[in-house]
Amino acid sequence: MAKNTICVWYDKDAEAAARFYAATFPESTVGAVIRAPGDYPDGKQGDVLVVEFTVAGIPCIGLNGGPAFKHNEAFSFQIATDDQEETDRYWNAIVGNGGQESECGWCKDKWGVSWQITPRVLSEALSAGGGQAKRAFDAMMTMRKIDIATIEAARRG
């Protein structure tokens, strides 16, 4: 286990989520699946408690902690994409697998975890500042999934 790991709370589907992420994103794997050694108030011996996984090179732990806490946009994974095909692939995998669209490149997976599918060209435009940043920002504000051609056109003016 890494010294610093992101812990993501799930109701009961940490293993399914980890396996979906591993199948969807490069540099993503499922590691140890830790099961309860005995019965406990909300579960039984053998139930999955913790799943170690990596998402795009970032070490994580999925904790099956029950329904007490829900995901919200205060935490998200941001995936930088190189082209529209990659943007579409990740967006469609998340949204098309029981997730939902949101604004400005954000979406949620079926477990409620927020994702930002962010083309590098958008980040570059915003970092450039000035008029091109403003035009790219204004274009982004009208989108759900980011359309790279529209961002590039806005950037050029």
Buried (B, 14 or more C-beta within 10 A) or exposed (E): EEEEBBEBBBBBBBBBBBBBBBEBBEEBBBBEBBBBEEEEEEBEEEEBBBBBBBBBEBBBBBBBBEEEEEBEEEEBBEBBBEEBEBBBBBBBBBBEEEBEEBEBBBBBBBBBBBBBBBBBBBEBBBEEEEEBBBBBBEBBEEBBBBBBEBBBEBBEE
